[in-house]
Amino acid sequence: MGTLDGKVIIVTGSAKGMGAAEAHDASRQGARVIVTDILNEQGKETAAEIGATYRSLDVTSKENWNEVISSVIDEHGRIDGLVNNAGIYTSQDIFSESDDVFQRIIEVNQLGTYLGMAAVAPIMASQKSGSIVNISSVAGMRAQANIAYMASKWAVRGMTKGVAKTLANSGVRCNSVHPGAVNTDILFGLEDETVDQLITSIPMGRSGEPSEVARVVTFLLSDSASYITGAELVVDGGMII
Ligand SMILES: NC(=O)c1ccc[n+]([C@@H]2O[C@H](COP(=O)([O-])OP(=O)(O)OC[C@H]3O[C@@H](n4cnc5c(N)ncnc54)[C@H](O)[C@@H]3O)[C@@H](O)[C@H]2O)c1
């Protein structure tokens, strides 16, 4: 018996990386998983590999959210979990002159998470059950130079707490997860020197695997976390102790 047996769970940005690991772990624990992404070919392949279904979803589009949520309700009749995982990264700091990059990061990481929560909140509230897990970052826990990314991840942490409070007496939980350096394309996209510096700053002396974050997400989606809401779980090998 799995910890998510029969639960219907949507994971955004899950064609690859941490999202794919989260979808995989949820599926292994018995959930009916909906893999979503803008990378349609890769998303379909990932879904097929783990026995899930795939829907194309750009998290910045409210219309697209409405279509996906309606189709999931038509097929399954309920939504038990949403993992707002889709995200993009930039190292741009306050000296950068690219307002467009700032805006795009906020659109995907913050607005995308907001739209996802807004789309499932009425459904979960009427079911009187559900679990929303928002993927923030250690960048949402402390000061960092990458201002756009940091702002978006602090926003995710803040919105999580507000929504947790609003939905608590409807039986719906909402928590944030804060990964440190995890082996995905975001980390692989950094300069070797930056990665070396990052790893040196981690007390456990290594980066994390996507599966190590996924298991925490599965826990928060499951009934084992029945009394946890508005919490932030840091998964970083001790990076921000
Ligand atoms: N890797 C790390 O070290 C790390 C650390 C902390 C937090 N995070 C967060 O973890 C999450 C997953 O990132 P990852 O490391 O797996 O990176 P990744 O680049 O491998 O995966 C991100 C996924 O999001 C998807 N995506 C991007 N824009 C989208 C959009 N508009 N709509 C839908 N999907 C979209 C991408 O196609 C991709 O599949 C992100 O929110 C990221 O900020 C990553």
The ligand as an SDF file (V2000), in Angstrom:
LIG
                    3D

 44 48  0  0  0  0  0  0  0  0999 V2000
   17.8270   22.7760   -8.9290 N   0  0  0  0  0  0  0  0  0  0  0  0
   17.9980   23.5110   -7.8660 C   0  0  0  0  0  0  0  0  0  0  0  0
   19.1090   23.5870   -7.3290 O   0  0  0  0  0  0  0  0  0  0  0  0
   16.8340   24.2380   -7.2510 C   0  0  0  0  0  0  0  0  0  0  0  0
   17.0090   24.7850   -5.9730 C   0  0  0  0  0  0  0  0  0  0  0  0
   15.9510   25.4300   -5.3700 C   0  0  0  0  0  0  0  0  0  0  0  0
   14.7360   25.5000   -6.0060 C   0  0  0  0  0  0  0  0  0  0  0  0
   14.5880   24.9740   -7.2500 N   0  0  0  0  0  0  0  0  0  0  0  0
   13.2560   25.0610   -7.8680 C   0  0  0  0  0  0  0  0  0  0  0  0
   12.8230   23.7780   -8.2160 O   0  0  0  0  0  0  0  0  0  0  0  0
   11.8550   23.8560   -9.2680 C   0  0  0  0  0  0  0  0  0  0  0  0
   12.1920   22.8490  -10.3460 C   0  0  0  0  0  0  0  0  0  0  0  0
   13.3860   23.2430  -10.9870 O   0  0  0  0  0  0  0  0  0  0  0  0
   14.4830   22.2200  -11.5210 P   0  0  0  0  0  0  0  0  0  0  0  0
   15.6920   22.4470  -10.7250 O   0  0  0  0  0  0  0  0  0  0  0  0
   13.9120   20.8650  -11.6310 O   0  0  0  0  0  0  0  0  0  0  0  0
   14.7600   22.8520  -12.9660 O   0  0  0  0  0  0  0  0  0  0  0  0
   14.3990   22.3370  -14.4430 P   0  0  0  0  0  0  0  0  0  0  0  0
   14.7930   23.4610  -15.3360 O   0  0  0  0  0  0  0  0  0  0  0  0
   14.9840   20.9920  -14.7040 O   0  0  0  0  0  0  0  0  0  0  0  0
   12.8190   22.1780  -14.4260 O   0  0  0  0  0  0  0  0  0  0  0  0
   11.9350   23.2500  -14.4860 C   0  0  0  0  0  0  0  0  0  0  0  0
   10.7120   22.8300  -15.2690 C   0  0  0  0  0  0  0  0  0  0  0  0
    9.7770   23.9210  -15.2960 O   0  0  0  0  0  0  0  0  0  0  0  0
    9.2490   24.0060  -16.6180 C   0  0  0  0  0  0  0  0  0  0  0  0
    8.7260   25.3460  -16.9190 N   0  0  0  0  0  0  0  0  0  0  0  0
    9.4280   26.4860  -17.1390 C   0  0  0  0  0  0  0  0  0  0  0  0
    8.5840   27.4880  -17.4430 N   0  0  0  0  0  0  0  0  0  0  0  0
    7.3310   26.9650  -17.3940 C   0  0  0  0  0  0  0  0  0  0  0  0
    6.0330   27.5030  -17.6160 C   0  0  0  0  0  0  0  0  0  0  0  0
    5.8390   28.7930  -17.9710 N   0  0  0  0  0  0  0  0  0  0  0  0
    4.9620   26.6800  -17.4670 N   0  0  0  0  0  0  0  0  0  0  0  0
    5.1300   25.3830  -17.1290 C   0  0  0  0  0  0  0  0  0  0  0  0
    6.3370   24.8160  -16.9300 N   0  0  0  0  0  0  0  0  0  0  0  0
    7.4170   25.6060  -17.0640 C   0  0  0  0  0  0  0  0  0  0  0  0
   10.4200   23.6380  -17.5070 C   0  0  0  0  0  0  0  0  0  0  0  0
    9.9990   23.3030  -18.8170 O   0  0  0  0  0  0  0  0  0  0  0  0
   11.0460   22.4900  -16.7420 C   0  0  0  0  0  0  0  0  0  0  0  0
   10.4830   21.2450  -17.0900 O   0  0  0  0  0  0  0  0  0  0  0  0
   11.8680   25.3210   -9.7170 C   0  0  0  0  0  0  0  0  0  0  0  0
   10.7890   26.0160   -9.1440 O   0  0  0  0  0  0  0  0  0  0  0  0
   13.1820   25.8400   -9.1690 C   0  0  0  0  0  0  0  0  0  0  0  0
   13.1670   27.2390   -8.9540 O   0  0  0  0  0  0  0  0  0  0  0  0
   15.6120   24.3460   -7.8910 C   0  0  0  0  0  0  0  0  0  0  0  0
  1  2  1  0
  2  3  2  0
  2  4  1  0
  4  5  1  0
  4 44  2  0
  5  6  2  0
  6  7  1  0
  7  8  2  0
  8  9  1  0
  8 44  1  0
  9 10  1  0
  9 42  1  0
 10 11  1  0
 11 12  1  0
 11 40  1  0
 12 13  1  0
 13 14  1  0
 14 15  2  0
 14 16  1  0
 14 17  1  0
 17 18  1  0
 18 19  2  0
 18 20  1  0
 18 21  1  0
 21 22  1  0
 22 23  1  0
 23 24  1  0
 23 38  1  0
 24 25  1  0
 25 26  1  0
 25 36  1  0
 26 27  1  0
 26 35  1  0
 27 28  2  0
 28 29  1  0
 29 30  1  0
 29 35  2  0
 30 31  1  0
 30 32  2  0
 32 33  1  0
 33 34  2  0
 34 35  1  0
 36 37  1  0
 36 38  1  0
 38 39  1  0
 40 41  1  0
 40 42  1  0
 42 43  1  0
M  CHG  2   8   1  16  -1
M  END
$$$$
